[in-house]
Amino acid sequence: MVGPGGEQFGIMSTSQALSRAQQLDFDLVEVAPQADPPVCKIMDYGKYKYEQDVKAKEARKRQQQVTVKEMKFKPKISTHDYDTKRHHIERFLEQGSKVKVTVWFRGREMQHTDLGAKLLSNLSTQLAEISSVEMMPKLDGKNMVMVLAPLRKAGAKAEPKGNTHQAGKPGGRNAKTENSPGSQEALP
């Protein structure tokens, strides 16, 4: 038996241990039942449970919650709708969420799944600076699915330096999106 301050009381019967715990106004708790003989400790069990709950709560606070957002496309999407959805995906990734991108095929569109693969490939290359492909595009029934994960935030801090060097290149990624609201925020 172990006392409330960690002192060793030695081996004693259960009734003696209970009476000693009652004298000290504490609880008798079995801490190692598999030991021979079992080890018991005199402690305030309510306080012990409270401390365990506080530790568990702190551990949950430190955990990072990852949410998965979903964006659906059709293979014959217009360029404006594509740009709008791409900006939504960029915002989700900047917030730290993963994005499940789905291309939805209907009827005869199933014969042209290469259009969906090309659409997802273009999207992943355009978002390569802020995301990585966690799950490559694969056909799942009438849907083609790809999952994008945000890059670490340490890499995002170095991103504006890379953008300023490429901004002057004609035909580069930033030439198309230079006037978009998302890129204006990134520039100093």
PEHUCOR-V323621 format. One record per residue. N is the residue number from 0. RES is the residue in one letter. PHI is phi in degrees with one decimal (* if undefined). Layout:
n res phi
N RES PHI
N RES PHI
This chain:
n res phi
0 M *
1 V -116.2
2 G -82.3
3 P -67.1
4 G -94.1
5 G 95.2
6 E -76.9
7 Q -88.5
8 F -98.4
9 G 90.0
10 I -85.9
11 M -150.5
12 S -73.4
13 T -63.1
14 S -65.3
15 Q -64.7
16 A -64.4
17 L -64.8
18 S -66.7
19 R -65.4
20 A -64.2
21 Q -66.9
22 Q -63.1
23 L -85.3
24 D 61.7
25 F -128.2
26 D -104.5
27 L -102.2
28 V -121.8
29 E -81.7
30 V -100.3
31 A -138.4
32 P -69.6
33 Q -79.7
34 A -72.7
35 D -122.5
36 P -76.2
37 P -58.9
38 V -99.2
39 C -120.2
40 K -131.8
41 I -90.0
42 M -157.0
43 D -86.3
44 Y -66.7
45 G -61.5
46 K -65.2
47 Y -61.1
48 K -63.1
49 Y -61.0
50 E -63.4
51 Q -64.5
52 D -64.6
53 V -63.6
54 K -63.0
55 A -65.0
56 K -64.6
57 E -63.2
58 A -64.9
59 R -67.4
60 K -64.5
61 R -75.1
62 Q -71.6
63 Q -100.7
64 Q -80.6
65 V -106.6
66 T -103.6
67 V -115.7
68 K -96.2
69 E -126.4
70 M -128.7
71 K -107.4
72 F -122.7
73 K -112.9
74 P -63.5
75 K -101.7
76 I -76.5
77 S -76.1
78 T -65.4
79 H -65.4
80 D -63.0
81 Y -61.2
82 D -62.8
83 T -61.5
84 K -67.5
85 R -64.4
86 H -65.1
87 H -62.4
88 I -64.0
89 E -59.0
90 R -64.3
91 F -60.9
92 L -66.5
93 E -67.5
94 Q -78.5
95 G 97.1
96 S -89.9
97 K -81.5
98 V -127.2
99 K -96.8
100 V -100.5
101 T -120.6
102 V -104.6
103 W -103.8
104 F -101.2
105 R -123.6
106 G 52.2
107 R -69.4
108 E -62.3
109 M -62.7
110 Q -77.0
111 H -120.3
112 T -67.5
113 D -63.9
114 L -65.8
115 G -66.7
116 A -64.3
117 K -66.9
118 L -61.5
119 L -68.0
120 S -65.0
121 N -62.3
122 L -62.7
123 S -66.7
124 T -72.0
125 Q -69.2
126 L -101.7
127 A -63.6
128 E -73.0
129 I -115.9
130 S -145.3
131 S -129.0
132 V -82.1
133 E -84.1
134 M -130.7
135 M -63.4
136 P -59.3
137 K -142.5
138 L -83.9
139 D -130.1
140 G 70.4
141 K -94.1
142 N -120.2
143 M -111.7
144 V -118.7
145 M -141.0
146 V -116.7
147 L -108.2
148 A -118.3
149 P -69.4
150 L -74.7
151 R -61.8
152 K -68.2
153 A -64.0
154 G -71.5
155 A -70.9
156 K -69.5
157 A -84.9
158 E -63.5
159 P -59.0
160 K -62.7
161 G -67.7
162 N -68.4
163 T -67.6
164 H -73.9
165 Q -92.0
166 A -63.8
167 G -83.6
168 K -75.5
169 P -72.6
170 G 80.3
171 G -75.1
172 R -59.7
173 N -76.2
174 A -64.4
175 K -78.3
176 T -106.2
177 E -63.7
178 N -93.8
179 S -73.8
180 P -61.6
181 G -66.6
182 S -78.5
183 Q -67.4
184 E -68.6
185 A -77.4
186 L -79.2
187 P -73.3
